[in-house]
Amino acid sequence: MTTHIGLLGCGTVGSTVAEMLLTERVLLEKRSGQSLVLKRILIRDSEKSRSRNIPRAVFTTNPDDILKDPEIKIVVEVMGGIEPAKTLSMRAIKAGKLLVTANKHLLALHGMEIFRAAARVGSSVCFEASCGGAVPIVLALTRGLVANDIDQLVGIVNGTCNYILSEMSSTGKSYATALAEAQAAGYAEPDPTLDVTGGDSAHKLAILASLAFGVHVPFEQIHVSGINTIDDMDLRFGRELGYVCKLLAIAEKHGHGISLRVHPTFVPQKHLLANVNGSFNAIAVVGHASGQTIYYGRGAGGRPTASAIMADIVEAAMGSATLLFKQLPLLTRRSAARLVPMHDVSSRHYLRMMVDDKPGMLHQITGILGKRGISLAAMVQHEAHEDQFVPLVIMTHEAPDGKVIEAVAKINSLRGIRSKTRHIRVIDPQS
């Protein structure tokens, strides 16, 4: 059976998908039994230079050449962003097309609207590439772990941040140097803001949490902080204490609610997530029956993302995606999420202060923590710098986030504290 495909967008990922459809057609048919034909690609600029492997005849600047073509069955949206991606995706669905998308931003904010529109017309939306590049985490959550009550999902889901933190940890480079090298290597965008502030990871967490817990996740309620304030000094202290810093996307159950958060996190060196380096992604999921399972692979780049898109195209062409979309409640029939506020979430905490080397400072700091029920698990104090300020590092036992934030504000107001206290949360993922 021959299936015709239209692409919306031809950037790094879109052009790679196009090339795979054109040059690897025999392999695809041999492995899937489907004859996949690329018919049209929507582009914004007809004058822009394109891959020589893609015939000029397939390009168009008119979306109707795809959306109104009755022969095109599958539409692949790889434009990114909200508009015009949302409008064109909704038009494709209403026209009876099957939608494949890698657009985590769009799905995090408008996923339920898009999914329900597809369900109404008997279509489907495939989105494996939106969350982890080549890592088949959507497949795992919707099929492989379908018999599990999920307790926790913890993931490294942004290759840019993981590359930067890996370089800082392994070589002692500063954040600015590691970021510049990531940009030079093509791992970071010229404007890396969405990645380094945690926004990209939060988009992915919204999608993954909705699948893990079967709930509608309000994106704006996810706690988000990024790696752009990380200091290499803290990575050294963390290593001394037996931890590695990663930007984690975390979703976990707390009684009758769930917490959702993205932030730099110290992970024990022995844990598998601590040893995921470079631009790789890894996601650990804990189910009541399966225990912990971990999904690892390339999380960014043209070919890894295109690999996931091709898998979705095959599922759509075979008809299995439409059947799944019709039958699986996780996709279209979700309850409202009951979220636990960040200030009520308990974990261990790393605090690093630059303290005036004089009597009484440690007593004041521990007194502030003690008044709020925060107990100390470990402490490191090195010799004073030339200016008589000494780094003081405290690792706490588990404490509510709100209490720690309150204590940090009080510590920062003390005379003898040189700069704002560095605060990094600590987690030991369930096994």
SULKA-V407245 format. One record per helix or strand. SS is the DSSP state (hx for helix, st for strand). FROM is the first residue (numbers start at 1). LEN is the number of residues. If there is no record, write none. Layout:
BEGIN
[[SS/FROM/LEN] [SS/FROM/LEN]]
END
This chain:
BEGIN
[[st/2/7] [hx/12/12] [hx/25/8] [st/35/8] [hx/56/3] [st/59/2] [hx/64/4] [st/72/6] [hx/85/10] [st/98/4] [hx/104/17] [st/125/2] [hx/129/4] [hx/137/8] [st/150/7] [hx/159/13] [hx/175/10] [hx/193/4] [hx/199/15] [st/215/2] [hx/219/3] [st/223/2] [hx/232/9] [st/243/12] [st/257/12] [hx/272/4] [st/280/8] [st/291/8] [hx/302/17] [hx/320/8] [hx/329/4] [st/335/2] [st/339/1] [hx/342/3] [st/346/11] [hx/361/11] [st/376/6] [st/389/8] [st/399/2] [hx/401/12] [st/417/1] [st/422/6]]
END
